[in-house]
Amino acid sequence: MNKPKESDTRVQLAIVGGAQGLRGEVRVKAFTGDPLAIGDYGPLFTEDGRTLTVTNVRPARNVVVARFAEVGDRNAAEALNGTALFIDRTALPADLGEEEYYHADLIGLSVFDGENVRVGEVRALHDFGGGDILEVALTEGGAAMVPFTRAAVPQVKVSEGRVEIDRVAAGLTDDEEPDAFANGEDR
């Protein structure tokens, strides 16, 4: 199987941490609903085109420990430290619910405020440990980090190519209004 095309049909599924033990296992931070499912999507790809096939995965503290068929010893495992792991977007189930979408599907969507004024475009989605954050490239230049909560992002319409934000809850106004994180139910 070849690496996905650079048209970016790929979705990052995990990132490799350090080596675990002497036989080539690695610690992996998975971005899947079930971290133990990282091998269920088929072979994983690295940015440089290597294919890694998960042969075993087991839970660990805040990560999973995985063994790849192509990694046979600790040296090879250590060389993977920091490597992002991808799958082709077509490997993900397409039957999502009404308000379900993949985070990767948000990248590139136009961002509008409640008055239908274009604010910018979703550049990235981050999770720094306190909840998801949308990085928005602003139309007037620069970028903004918007908490991905129902208060700050009341509507996501992937099929229409748009995300609606509340400027106050998103922290994109100088008003002395409530904090952007206040009463923000996670999405």
C-alpha positions as CSV (number, residue, x, y, z in Angstrom):
1,M,0.0,0.0,0.0
2,N,1.4,3.4,-0.9
3,K,1.5,6.6,1.1
4,P,-1.6,8.8,0.7
5,K,-1.3,11.5,-1.9
6,E,-0.2,15.0,-0.7
7,S,-3.7,16.3,-1.6
8,D,-3.9,15.7,2.1
9,T,-6.5,13.0,2.3
10,R,-4.6,11.8,5.3
11,V,-5.7,12.1,8.9
12,Q,-3.3,12.1,11.9
13,L,-4.2,9.2,14.1
14,A,-1.4,9.2,16.6
15,I,2.1,10.3,17.5
16,V,4.9,8.1,18.7
17,G,6.6,8.8,22.0
18,G,9.6,7.0,23.3
19,A,10.7,3.4,23.1
20,Q,9.2,0.9,25.5
21,G,11.5,-1.9,26.5
22,L,14.1,-3.7,24.3
23,R,12.0,-5.4,21.7
24,G,10.9,-2.5,19.6
25,E,7.7,-1.4,21.3
26,V,6.9,2.3,21.5
27,R,4.6,4.5,23.5
28,V,1.9,6.1,21.4
29,K,-0.5,8.9,22.0
30,A,-3.6,8.0,20.0
31,F,-6.1,10.6,18.8
32,T,-8.9,7.9,18.3
33,G,-12.0,7.6,20.4
34,D,-10.6,4.2,21.6
35,P,-6.8,4.5,21.8
36,L,-6.6,0.7,21.6
37,A,-8.1,0.9,18.1
38,I,-5.1,2.5,16.3
39,G,-4.5,-0.8,14.5
40,D,-8.1,-1.2,13.3
41,Y,-7.8,1.2,10.4
42,G,-5.1,-0.7,8.5
43,P,-1.4,0.3,8.0
44,L,-0.3,3.7,9.4
45,F,1.9,6.1,7.3
46,T,4.6,8.5,8.4
47,E,5.1,11.9,6.8
48,D,8.2,10.6,5.0
49,G,6.2,7.7,3.4
50,R,7.1,4.7,5.6
51,T,4.3,2.2,6.4
52,L,3.9,0.8,9.9
53,T,1.6,-2.1,10.6
54,V,0.4,-2.5,14.2
55,T,0.8,-6.1,15.3
56,N,0.0,-5.5,19.0
57,V,-1.3,-2.7,21.2
58,R,-1.9,-2.6,24.9
59,P,-2.9,0.1,27.4
60,A,-0.4,2.0,29.5
61,R,-0.9,5.0,31.8
62,N,-1.8,7.9,29.5
63,V,-0.9,6.2,26.2
64,V,-0.9,2.8,24.6
65,V,2.2,0.7,23.9
66,A,2.3,-0.6,20.3
67,R,4.5,-3.0,18.4
68,F,4.9,-2.5,14.6
69,A,5.8,-5.3,12.3
70,E,8.5,-3.1,10.7
71,V,10.3,-2.3,14.1
72,G,12.3,-5.0,15.6
73,D,14.5,-3.5,18.3
74,R,14.9,-0.6,20.7
75,N,17.1,1.4,18.3
76,A,14.5,1.4,15.6
77,A,11.8,2.2,18.2
78,E,13.9,5.2,19.5
79,A,14.2,6.5,15.9
80,L,10.4,6.8,15.7
81,N,10.2,9.2,18.7
82,G,8.0,12.2,17.7
83,T,6.8,10.6,14.5
84,A,3.3,11.5,13.5
85,L,1.2,8.5,12.3
86,F,-1.5,8.9,9.6
87,I,-4.2,7.0,7.8
88,D,-6.0,7.8,4.6
89,R,-9.3,9.7,5.3
90,T,-11.2,7.0,3.3
91,A,-10.3,4.4,6.1
92,L,-12.5,6.2,8.6
93,P,-16.2,5.3,8.9
94,A,-18.4,7.7,6.9
95,D,-21.7,7.0,8.8
96,L,-21.5,9.8,11.3
97,G,-24.4,11.2,13.3
98,E,-26.0,14.6,12.8
99,E,-23.6,16.6,15.0
100,E,-20.6,14.3,14.4
101,Y,-17.6,15.1,12.3
102,Y,-13.9,14.4,12.3
103,H,-11.6,17.1,13.6
104,A,-9.6,16.9,10.3
105,D,-12.8,17.9,8.4
106,L,-12.8,21.3,10.2
107,I,-9.4,22.3,8.7
108,G,-10.0,24.8,5.9
109,L,-13.7,25.6,6.8
110,S,-14.7,29.3,6.6
111,V,-15.4,30.9,10.0
112,F,-18.3,33.4,10.3
113,D,-19.8,35.3,13.2
114,G,-23.4,35.4,14.2
115,E,-24.1,38.3,11.8
116,N,-22.7,36.2,8.8
117,V,-19.5,38.3,8.6
118,R,-16.5,36.2,7.5
119,V,-14.0,36.1,10.3
120,G,-11.4,33.8,8.7
121,E,-10.6,30.1,8.1
122,V,-9.9,27.2,10.4
123,R,-6.1,26.6,10.2
124,A,-5.8,23.8,12.9
125,L,-7.3,22.1,15.9
126,H,-5.2,21.8,19.0
127,D,-5.6,20.1,22.3
128,F,-3.1,21.4,24.9
129,G,-4.8,19.5,27.7
130,G,-7.6,21.9,28.7
131,G,-10.0,21.2,25.8
132,D,-9.9,21.6,22.0
133,I,-8.9,25.0,20.6
134,L,-9.6,26.1,17.0
135,E,-6.7,28.1,15.4
136,V,-8.4,30.6,13.1
137,A,-6.4,32.5,10.4
138,L,-8.2,35.9,10.5
139,T,-9.2,37.7,7.4
140,E,-7.6,40.9,8.6
141,G,-4.4,39.0,9.2
142,G,-2.9,37.2,12.1
143,A,-4.5,34.3,14.0
144,A,-6.8,33.7,16.9
145,M,-7.1,30.7,19.2
146,V,-10.8,30.0,19.8
147,P,-12.0,27.6,22.5
148,F,-14.0,24.8,20.8
149,T,-16.9,25.0,23.1
150,R,-20.7,25.3,22.3
151,A,-20.6,28.9,23.7
152,A,-17.7,30.0,21.4
153,V,-18.6,27.8,18.4
154,P,-22.4,27.3,18.4
155,Q,-22.6,25.8,14.9
156,V,-20.4,23.6,12.8
157,K,-21.7,22.9,9.3
158,V,-19.1,20.7,7.5
159,S,-21.4,20.1,4.6
160,E,-21.7,23.8,4.0
161,G,-18.0,24.4,4.6
162,R,-18.6,26.8,7.5
163,V,-18.2,27.2,11.3
164,E,-20.1,29.9,13.2
165,I,-18.5,31.5,16.2
166,D,-19.8,33.9,18.9
167,R,-17.2,36.7,18.9
168,V,-17.7,37.5,22.6
169,A,-17.4,33.9,23.8
170,A,-14.5,33.3,21.4
171,G,-12.6,36.3,22.9
172,L,-12.6,38.2,19.6
173,T,-14.0,41.5,20.9
174,D,-12.7,44.1,23.3
175,D,-16.0,44.2,25.3
176,E,-15.8,43.5,29.0
177,E,-18.1,40.6,28.5
178,P,-17.9,37.1,30.1
179,D,-14.8,35.1,29.8
180,A,-14.6,32.9,26.7
181,F,-14.3,29.8,28.8
182,A,-17.1,30.6,31.2
183,N,-20.1,28.2,30.8
184,G,-18.4,26.6,27.9
185,E,-19.7,23.1,27.5
186,D,-17.1,21.1,25.6
187,R,-18.0,20.1,22.0
